[in-house]
Amino acid sequence: MDQSQEKILEELTKIKERNFRVEADKAWETSWSRKFMIACLTYTVIVIFFFSADFAQPFTNALVPTVGFLLSTITGNLIKKRWIETMYKK
């Protein structure tokens, strides 16, 4: 194999590695594991804030923004899908 072929193979390997990382990042960004983790952290932070601000029923009231976050991730994906279908018709 000559030097130019080796360079092409090296570049191809780099592209494949990059594509794998991009696909893994995208999978993480859209995963329920990530959404669940963010929802748990959101709930915990809000409960702590509500306790420190002496709000009534901090455990129950912290559910509102947490559920709001989850609903926004669900509807956000649906709206994105509809937008892509509308804007990029084939």
Jmol script that loads the backbone (N, CA, C; Angstrom):
load data "model"
ATOM      1  N   MET A   1       0.850  -1.169   0.000  1.00  0.00           N
ATOM      2  CA  MET A   1       0.000   0.000   0.000  1.00  0.00           C
ATOM      3  C   MET A   1       0.900   1.239   0.000  1.00  0.00           C
ATOM      4  N   ASP A   2       0.565   2.179  -0.873  1.00  0.00           N
ATOM      5  CA  ASP A   2       1.401   3.373  -0.920  1.00  0.00           C
ATOM      6  C   ASP A   2       0.951   4.395   0.123  1.00  0.00           C
ATOM      7  N   GLN A   3       1.709   5.462   0.198  1.00  0.00           N
ATOM      8  CA  GLN A   3       1.502   6.471   1.242  1.00  0.00           C
ATOM      9  C   GLN A   3       0.138   7.156   1.131  1.00  0.00           C
ATOM     10  N   SER A   4      -0.329   7.426  -0.084  1.00  0.00           N
ATOM     11  CA  SER A   4      -1.621   8.095  -0.251  1.00  0.00           C
ATOM     12  C   SER A   4      -2.772   7.185   0.202  1.00  0.00           C
ATOM     13  N   GLN A   5      -2.660   5.902  -0.051  1.00  0.00           N
ATOM     14  CA  GLN A   5      -3.694   4.963   0.397  1.00  0.00           C
ATOM     15  C   GLN A   5      -3.719   4.878   1.925  1.00  0.00           C
ATOM     16  N   GLU A   6      -2.544   4.886   2.523  1.00  0.00           N
ATOM     17  CA  GLU A   6      -2.462   4.860   3.981  1.00  0.00           C
ATOM     18  C   GLU A   6      -3.090   6.117   4.581  1.00  0.00           C
ATOM     19  N   LYS A   7      -2.844   7.255   3.939  1.00  0.00           N
ATOM     20  CA  LYS A   7      -3.414   8.508   4.423  1.00  0.00           C
ATOM     21  C   LYS A   7      -4.939   8.485   4.302  1.00  0.00           C
ATOM     22  N   ILE A   8      -5.441   7.965   3.199  1.00  0.00           N
ATOM     23  CA  ILE A   8      -6.895   7.859   3.009  1.00  0.00           C
ATOM     24  C   ILE A   8      -7.499   6.943   4.066  1.00  0.00           C
ATOM     25  N   LEU A   9      -6.868   5.806   4.336  1.00  0.00           N
ATOM     26  CA  LEU A   9      -7.364   4.884   5.361  1.00  0.00           C
ATOM     27  C   LEU A   9      -7.336   5.525   6.745  1.00  0.00           C
ATOM     28  N   GLU A  10      -6.295   6.279   7.018  1.00  0.00           N
ATOM     29  CA  GLU A  10      -6.193   6.981   8.302  1.00  0.00           C
ATOM     30  C   GLU A  10      -7.318   8.000   8.457  1.00  0.00           C
ATOM     31  N   GLU A  11      -7.564   8.758   7.397  1.00  0.00           N
ATOM     32  CA  GLU A  11      -8.647   9.747   7.419  1.00  0.00           C
ATOM     33  C   GLU A  11     -10.006   9.058   7.570  1.00  0.00           C
ATOM     34  N   LEU A  12     -10.194   7.960   6.879  1.00  0.00           N
ATOM     35  CA  LEU A  12     -11.445   7.202   6.974  1.00  0.00           C
ATOM     36  C   LEU A  12     -11.660   6.677   8.397  1.00  0.00           C
ATOM     37  N   THR A  13     -10.603   6.204   9.008  1.00  0.00           N
ATOM     38  CA  THR A  13     -10.682   5.729  10.391  1.00  0.00           C
ATOM     39  C   THR A  13     -11.064   6.875  11.327  1.00  0.00           C
ATOM     40  N   LYS A  14     -10.462   8.038  11.125  1.00  0.00           N
ATOM     41  CA  LYS A  14     -10.788   9.206  11.950  1.00  0.00           C
ATOM     42  C   LYS A  14     -12.259   9.600  11.782  1.00  0.00           C
ATOM     43  N   ILE A  15     -12.752   9.559  10.552  1.00  0.00           N
ATOM     44  CA  ILE A  15     -14.157   9.906  10.288  1.00  0.00           C
ATOM     45  C   ILE A  15     -15.090   8.911  10.962  1.00  0.00           C
ATOM     46  N   LYS A  16     -14.758   7.632  10.874  1.00  0.00           N
ATOM     47  CA  LYS A  16     -15.593   6.613  11.511  1.00  0.00           C
ATOM     48  C   LYS A  16     -15.601   6.771  13.029  1.00  0.00           C
ATOM     49  N   GLU A  17     -14.460   7.080  13.609  1.00  0.00           N
ATOM     50  CA  GLU A  17     -14.382   7.304  15.054  1.00  0.00           C
ATOM     51  C   GLU A  17     -15.200   8.529  15.456  1.00  0.00           C
ATOM     52  N   ARG A  18     -15.098   9.587  14.675  1.00  0.00           N
ATOM     53  CA  ARG A  18     -15.864  10.792  14.960  1.00  0.00           C
ATOM     54  C   ARG A  18     -17.357  10.513  14.836  1.00  0.00           C
ATOM     55  N   ASN A  19     -17.767   9.806  13.800  1.00  0.00           N
ATOM     56  CA  ASN A  19     -19.179   9.475  13.617  1.00  0.00           C
ATOM     57  C   ASN A  19     -19.711   8.652  14.791  1.00  0.00           C
ATOM     58  N   PHE A  20     -18.908   7.737  15.290  1.00  0.00           N
ATOM     59  CA  PHE A  20     -19.309   6.934  16.439  1.00  0.00           C
ATOM     60  C   PHE A  20     -19.535   7.823  17.658  1.00  0.00           C
ATOM     61  N   ARG A  21     -18.612   8.758  17.901  1.00  0.00           N
ATOM     62  CA  ARG A  21     -18.758   9.679  19.042  1.00  0.00           C
ATOM     63  C   ARG A  21     -19.999  10.554  18.891  1.00  0.00           C
ATOM     64  N   VAL A  22     -20.228  11.058  17.683  1.00  0.00           N
ATOM     65  CA  VAL A  22     -21.391  11.910  17.435  1.00  0.00           C
ATOM     66  C   VAL A  22     -22.684  11.119  17.646  1.00  0.00           C
ATOM     67  N   GLU A  23     -22.737   9.896  17.137  1.00  0.00           N
ATOM     68  CA  GLU A  23     -23.917   9.057  17.304  1.00  0.00           C
ATOM     69  C   GLU A  23     -24.151   8.722  18.777  1.00  0.00           C
ATOM     70  N   ALA A  24     -23.088   8.447  19.515  1.00  0.00           N
ATOM     71  CA  ALA A  24     -23.214   8.151  20.944  1.00  0.00           C
ATOM     72  C   ALA A  24     -23.696   9.382  21.702  1.00  0.00           C
ATOM     73  N   ASP A  25     -23.161  10.553  21.377  1.00  0.00           N
ATOM     74  CA  ASP A  25     -23.609  11.797  22.017  1.00  0.00           C
ATOM     75  C   ASP A  25     -25.082  12.058  21.731  1.00  0.00           C
ATOM     76  N   LYS A  26     -25.500  11.844  20.496  1.00  0.00           N
ATOM     77  CA  LYS A  26     -26.898  12.058  20.121  1.00  0.00           C
ATOM     78  C   LYS A  26     -27.799  11.065  20.862  1.00  0.00           C
ATOM     79  N   ALA A  27     -27.371   9.821  20.962  1.00  0.00           N
ATOM     80  CA  ALA A  27     -28.148   8.813  21.678  1.00  0.00           C
ATOM     81  C   ALA A  27     -28.302   9.210  23.145  1.00  0.00           C
ATOM     82  N   TRP A  28     -27.243   9.719  23.746  1.00  0.00           N
ATOM     83  CA  TRP A  28     -27.305  10.158  25.144  1.00  0.00           C
ATOM     84  C   TRP A  28     -28.252  11.353  25.281  1.00  0.00           C
ATOM     85  N   GLU A  29     -28.144  12.316  24.373  1.00  0.00           N
ATOM     86  CA  GLU A  29     -28.974  13.523  24.443  1.00  0.00           C
ATOM     87  C   GLU A  29     -30.459  13.202  24.371  1.00  0.00           C
ATOM     88  N   THR A  30     -30.831  12.166  23.662  1.00  0.00           N
ATOM     89  CA  THR A  30     -32.242  11.829  23.491  1.00  0.00           C
ATOM     90  C   THR A  30     -32.688  10.669  24.380  1.00  0.00           C
ATOM     91  N   SER A  31     -31.810  10.154  25.214  1.00  0.00           N
ATOM     92  CA  SER A  31     -32.138   8.969  26.016  1.00  0.00           C
ATOM     93  C   SER A  31     -33.018   9.304  27.217  1.00  0.00           C
ATOM     94  N   TRP A  32     -33.813   8.330  27.607  1.00  0.00           N
ATOM     95  CA  TRP A  32     -34.631   8.480  28.815  1.00  0.00           C
ATOM     96  C   TRP A  32     -33.755   8.464  30.058  1.00  0.00           C
ATOM     97  N   SER A  33     -32.606   7.827  29.994  1.00  0.00           N
ATOM     98  CA  SER A  33     -31.681   7.829  31.141  1.00  0.00           C
ATOM     99  C   SER A  33     -31.265   9.255  31.473  1.00  0.00           C
ATOM    100  N   ARG A  34     -30.917  10.017  30.453  1.00  0.00           N
ATOM    101  CA  ARG A  34     -30.511  11.409  30.656  1.00  0.00           C
ATOM    102  C   ARG A  34     -31.683  12.234  31.185  1.00  0.00           C
ATOM    103  N   LYS A  35     -32.847  12.062  30.584  1.00  0.00           N
ATOM    104  CA  LYS A  35     -34.028  12.807  31.019  1.00  0.00           C
ATOM    105  C   LYS A  35     -34.370  12.487  32.474  1.00  0.00           C
ATOM    106  N   PHE A  36     -34.296  11.213  32.831  1.00  0.00           N
ATOM    107  CA  PHE A  36     -34.589  10.797  34.203  1.00  0.00           C
ATOM    108  C   PHE A  36     -33.575  11.392  35.177  1.00  0.00           C
ATOM    109  N   MET A  37     -32.301  11.371  34.798  1.00  0.00           N
ATOM    110  CA  MET A  37     -31.255  11.931  35.650  1.00  0.00           C
ATOM    111  C   MET A  37     -31.478  13.427  35.870  1.00  0.00           C
ATOM    112  N   ILE A  38     -31.777  14.161  34.801  1.00  0.00           N
ATOM    113  CA  ILE A  38     -32.016  15.599  34.921  1.00  0.00           C
ATOM    114  C   ILE A  38     -33.263  15.857  35.754  1.00  0.00           C
ATOM    115  N   ALA A  39     -34.304  15.049  35.565  1.00  0.00           N
ATOM    116  CA  ALA A  39     -35.531  15.218  36.348  1.00  0.00           C
ATOM    117  C   ALA A  39     -35.250  14.997  37.834  1.00  0.00           C
ATOM    118  N   CYS A  40     -34.467  13.979  38.161  1.00  0.00           N
ATOM    119  CA  CYS A  40     -34.118  13.714  39.574  1.00  0.00           C
ATOM    120  C   CYS A  40     -33.314  14.864  40.168  1.00  0.00           C
ATOM    121  N   LEU A  41     -32.339  15.351  39.416  1.00  0.00           N
ATOM    122  CA  LEU A  41     -31.540  16.477  39.896  1.00  0.00           C
ATOM    123  C   LEU A  41     -32.390  17.736  40.043  1.00  0.00           C
ATOM    124  N   THR A  42     -33.271  17.974  39.088  1.00  0.00           N
ATOM    125  CA  THR A  42     -34.172  19.124  39.158  1.00  0.00           C
ATOM    126  C   THR A  42     -35.043  19.032  40.400  1.00  0.00           C
ATOM    127  N   TYR A  43     -35.637  17.879  40.606  1.00  0.00           N
ATOM    128  CA  TYR A  43     -36.513  17.676  41.766  1.00  0.00           C
ATOM    129  C   TYR A  43     -35.750  17.912  43.070  1.00  0.00           C
ATOM    130  N   THR A  44     -34.556  17.346  43.175  1.00  0.00           N
ATOM    131  CA  THR A  44     -33.751  17.477  44.386  1.00  0.00           C
ATOM    132  C   THR A  44     -33.395  18.933  44.671  1.00  0.00           C
ATOM    133  N   VAL A  45     -32.935  19.643  43.655  1.00  0.00           N
ATOM    134  CA  VAL A  45     -32.552  21.047  43.835  1.00  0.00           C
ATOM    135  C   VAL A  45     -33.766  21.882  44.238  1.00  0.00           C
ATOM    136  N   ILE A  46     -34.896  21.634  43.605  1.00  0.00           N
ATOM    137  CA  ILE A  46     -36.089  22.420  43.921  1.00  0.00           C
ATOM    138  C   ILE A  46     -36.591  22.111  45.324  1.00  0.00           C
ATOM    139  N   VAL A  47     -36.543  20.845  45.745  1.00  0.00           N
ATOM    140  CA  VAL A  47     -36.941  20.497  47.109  1.00  0.00           C
ATOM    141  C   VAL A  47     -36.045  21.227  48.118  1.00  0.00           C
ATOM    142  N   ILE A  48     -34.756  21.209  47.877  1.00  0.00           N
ATOM    143  CA  ILE A  48     -33.823  21.911  48.778  1.00  0.00           C
ATOM    144  C   ILE A  48     -34.149  23.404  48.824  1.00  0.00           C
ATOM    145  N   PHE A  49     -34.386  23.993  47.658  1.00  0.00           N
ATOM    146  CA  PHE A  49     -34.743  25.409  47.616  1.00  0.00           C
ATOM    147  C   PHE A  49     -36.045  25.671  48.367  1.00  0.00           C
ATOM    148  N   PHE A  50     -37.049  24.846  48.130  1.00  0.00           N
ATOM    149  CA  PHE A  50     -38.338  25.046  48.797  1.00  0.00           C
ATOM    150  C   PHE A  50     -38.208  24.909  50.310  1.00  0.00           C
ATOM    151  N   PHE A  51     -37.392  23.957  50.759  1.00  0.00           N
ATOM    152  CA  PHE A  51     -37.153  23.836  52.205  1.00  0.00           C
ATOM    153  C   PHE A  51     -36.463  25.093  52.738  1.00  0.00           C
ATOM    154  N   SER A  52     -35.446  25.552  52.028  1.00  0.00           N
ATOM    155  CA  SER A  52     -34.704  26.721  52.516  1.00  0.00           C
ATOM    156  C   SER A  52     -35.561  27.995  52.477  1.00  0.00           C
ATOM    157  N   ALA A  53     -36.511  28.065  51.552  1.00  0.00           N
ATOM    158  CA  ALA A  53     -37.402  29.219  51.462  1.00  0.00           C
ATOM    159  C   ALA A  53     -38.642  29.036  52.329  1.00  0.00           C
ATOM    160  N   ASP A  54     -38.717  27.902  53.012  1.00  0.00           N
ATOM    161  CA  ASP A  54     -39.819  27.587  53.917  1.00  0.00           C
ATOM    162  C   ASP A  54     -41.175  27.578  53.201  1.00  0.00           C
ATOM    163  N   PHE A  55     -41.190  26.993  51.998  1.00  0.00           N
ATOM    164  CA  PHE A  55     -42.435  26.860  51.251  1.00  0.00           C
ATOM    165  C   PHE A  55     -43.221  25.670  51.792  1.00  0.00           C
ATOM    166  N   ALA A  56     -44.528  25.717  51.642  1.00  0.00           N
ATOM    167  CA  ALA A  56     -45.385  24.614  52.077  1.00  0.00           C
ATOM    168  C   ALA A  56     -45.228  23.423  51.140  1.00  0.00           C
ATOM    169  N   GLN A  57     -45.278  22.253  51.664  1.00  0.00           N
ATOM    170  CA  GLN A  57     -45.227  20.982  50.923  1.00  0.00           C
ATOM    171  C   GLN A  57     -44.136  20.950  49.841  1.00  0.00           C
ATOM    172  N   PRO A  58     -42.899  21.061  50.224  1.00  0.00           N
ATOM    173  CA  PRO A  58     -41.828  21.132  49.219  1.00  0.00           C
ATOM    174  C   PRO A  58     -41.728  19.878  48.347  1.00  0.00           C
ATOM    175  N   PHE A  59     -41.994  18.707  48.924  1.00  0.00           N
ATOM    176  CA  PHE A  59     -41.877  17.480  48.132  1.00  0.00           C
ATOM    177  C   PHE A  59     -42.947  17.417  47.047  1.00  0.00           C
ATOM    178  N   THR A  60     -44.148  17.828  47.385  1.00  0.00           N
ATOM    179  CA  THR A  60     -45.238  17.810  46.407  1.00  0.00           C
ATOM    180  C   THR A  60     -45.082  18.935  45.392  1.00  0.00           C
ATOM    181  N   ASN A  61     -44.794  20.131  45.861  1.00  0.00           N
ATOM    182  CA  ASN A  61     -44.696  21.279  44.966  1.00  0.00           C
ATOM    183  C   ASN A  61     -43.503  21.191  44.009  1.00  0.00           C
ATOM    184  N   ALA A  62     -42.482  20.458  44.389  1.00  0.00           N
ATOM    185  CA  ALA A  62     -41.318  20.303  43.509  1.00  0.00           C
ATOM    186  C   ALA A  62     -41.636  19.412  42.308  1.00  0.00           C
ATOM    187  N   LEU A  63     -42.747  18.684  42.383  1.00  0.00           N
ATOM    188  CA  LEU A  63     -43.131  17.843  41.249  1.00  0.00           C
ATOM    189  C   LEU A  63     -43.547  18.682  40.038  1.00  0.00           C
ATOM    190  N   VAL A  64     -44.110  19.856  40.275  1.00  0.00           N
ATOM    191  CA  VAL A  64     -44.628  20.672  39.171  1.00  0.00           C
ATOM    192  C   VAL A  64     -43.525  21.020  38.160  1.00  0.00           C
ATOM    193  N   PRO A  65     -42.413  21.639  38.550  1.00  0.00           N
ATOM    194  CA  PRO A  65     -41.387  21.950  37.550  1.00  0.00           C
ATOM    195  C   PRO A  65     -40.709  20.695  36.987  1.00  0.00           C
ATOM    196  N   THR A  66     -40.642  19.650  37.789  1.00  0.00           N
ATOM    197  CA  THR A  66     -40.019  18.409  37.308  1.00  0.00           C
ATOM    198  C   THR A  66     -40.867  17.780  36.208  1.00  0.00           C
ATOM    199  N   VAL A  67     -42.161  17.695  36.433  1.00  0.00           N
ATOM    200  CA  VAL A  67     -43.067  17.160  35.409  1.00  0.00           C
ATOM    201  C   VAL A  67     -43.068  18.093  34.193  1.00  0.00           C
ATOM    202  N   GLY A  68     -43.000  19.392  34.440  1.00  0.00           N
ATOM    203  CA  GLY A  68     -42.909  20.350  33.332  1.00  0.00           C
ATOM    204  C   GLY A  68     -41.690  20.091  32.462  1.00  0.00           C
ATOM    205  N   PHE A  69     -40.568  19.804  33.098  1.00  0.00           N
ATOM    206  CA  PHE A  69     -39.361  19.480  32.333  1.00  0.00           C
ATOM    207  C   PHE A  69     -39.588  18.240  31.470  1.00  0.00           C
ATOM    208  N   LEU A  70     -40.128  17.184  32.077  1.00  0.00           N
ATOM    209  CA  LEU A  70     -40.345  15.944  31.324  1.00  0.00           C
ATOM    210  C   LEU A  70     -41.317  16.161  30.168  1.00  0.00           C
ATOM    211  N   LEU A  71     -42.376  16.895  30.408  1.00  0.00           N
ATOM    212  CA  LEU A  71     -43.335  17.176  29.331  1.00  0.00           C
ATOM    213  C   LEU A  71     -42.686  17.989  28.212  1.00  0.00           C
ATOM    214  N   SER A  72     -41.818  18.918  28.584  1.00  0.00           N
ATOM    215  CA  SER A  72     -41.154  19.725  27.553  1.00  0.00           C
ATOM    216  C   SER A  72     -40.230  18.876  26.695  1.00  0.00           C
ATOM    217  N   THR A  73     -39.583  17.866  27.285  1.00  0.00           N
ATOM    218  CA  THR A  73     -38.706  17.012  26.485  1.00  0.00           C
ATOM    219  C   THR A  73     -39.513  16.120  25.552  1.00  0.00           C
ATOM    220  N   ILE A  74     -40.674  15.680  26.014  1.00  0.00           N
ATOM    221  CA  ILE A  74     -41.519  14.828  25.173  1.00  0.00           C
ATOM    222  C   ILE A  74     -42.114  15.639  24.027  1.00  0.00           C
ATOM    223  N   THR A  75     -42.735  16.765  24.356  1.00  0.00           N
ATOM    224  CA  THR A  75     -43.359  17.580  23.307  1.00  0.00           C
ATOM    225  C   THR A  75     -42.315  18.248  22.424  1.00  0.00           C
ATOM    226  N   GLY A  76     -41.161  18.562  22.996  1.00  0.00           N
ATOM    227  CA  GLY A  76     -40.093  19.165  22.198  1.00  0.00           C
ATOM    228  C   GLY A  76     -39.672  18.260  21.060  1.00  0.00           C
ATOM    229  N   ASN A  77     -39.553  16.980  21.324  1.00  0.00           N
ATOM    230  CA  ASN A  77     -39.179  16.030  20.267  1.00  0.00           C
ATOM    231  C   ASN A  77     -40.272  15.918  19.213  1.00  0.00           C
ATOM    232  N   LEU A  78     -41.540  15.933  19.643  1.00  0.00           N
ATOM    233  CA  LEU A  78     -42.643  15.861  18.688  1.00  0.00           C
ATOM    234  C   LEU A  78     -42.692  17.110  17.812  1.00  0.00           C
ATOM    235  N   ILE A  79     -42.507  18.267  18.436  1.00  0.00           N
ATOM    236  CA  ILE A  79     -42.511  19.522  17.680  1.00  0.00           C
ATOM    237  C   ILE A  79     -41.323  19.558  16.720  1.00  0.00           C
ATOM    238  N   LYS A  80     -40.162  19.104  17.174  1.00  0.00           N
ATOM    239  CA  LYS A  80     -38.981  19.064  16.308  1.00  0.00           C
ATOM    240  C   LYS A  80     -39.226  18.168  15.105  1.00  0.00           C
ATOM    241  N   LYS A  81     -39.815  17.002  15.347  1.00  0.00           N
ATOM    242  CA  LYS A  81     -40.089  16.063  14.258  1.00  0.00           C
ATOM    243  C   LYS A  81     -41.044  16.690  13.245  1.00  0.00           C
ATOM    244  N   ARG A  82     -42.093  17.334  13.746  1.00  0.00           N
ATOM    245  CA  ARG A  82     -43.069  17.987  12.859  1.00  0.00           C
ATOM    246  C   ARG A  82     -42.406  19.114  12.087  1.00  0.00           C
ATOM    247  N   TRP A  83     -41.552  19.892  12.746  1.00  0.00           N
ATOM    248  CA  TRP A  83     -40.857  20.999  12.101  1.00  0.00           C
ATOM    249  C   TRP A  83     -39.971  20.490  10.980  1.00  0.00           C
ATOM    250  N   ILE A  84     -39.228  19.423  11.251  1.00  0.00           N
ATOM    251  CA  ILE A  84     -38.347  18.851  10.223  1.00  0.00           C
ATOM    252  C   ILE A  84     -39.165  18.345   9.045  1.00  0.00           C
ATOM    253  N   GLU A  85     -40.284  17.672   9.329  1.00  0.00           N
ATOM    254  CA  GLU A  85     -41.137  17.168   8.247  1.00  0.00           C
ATOM    255  C   GLU A  85     -41.691  18.316   7.399  1.00  0.00           C
ATOM    256  N   THR A  86     -42.028  19.422   8.044  1.00  0.00           N
ATOM    257  CA  THR A  86     -42.601  20.570   7.335  1.00  0.00           C
ATOM    258  C   THR A  86     -41.543  21.346   6.574  1.00  0.00           C
ATOM    259  N   MET A  87     -40.416  21.609   7.214  1.00  0.00           N
ATOM    260  CA  MET A  87     -39.396  22.456   6.617  1.00  0.00           C
ATOM    261  C   MET A  87     -38.538  21.724   5.580  1.00  0.00           C
ATOM    262  N   TYR A  88     -38.398  20.425   5.743  1.00  0.00           N
ATOM    263  CA  TYR A  88     -37.517  19.659   4.860  1.00  0.00           C
ATOM    264  C   TYR A  88     -38.297  18.549   4.160  1.00  0.00           C
ATOM    265  N   LYS A  89     -39.372  18.937   3.495  1.00  0.00           N
ATOM    266  CA  LYS A  89     -40.167  17.960   2.750  1.00  0.00           C
ATOM    267  C   LYS A  89     -39.322  17.357   1.641  1.00  0.00           C
ATOM    268  N   LYS A  90     -39.527  16.100   1.448  1.00  0.00           N
ATOM    269  CA  LYS A  90     -38.777  15.411   0.374  1.00  0.00           C
ATOM    270  C   LYS A  90     -39.581  15.415  -0.908  1.00  0.00           C
TER     271      LYS A  90
END
end "model"
wireframe off; spacefill off
backbone 0.3
color backbone group
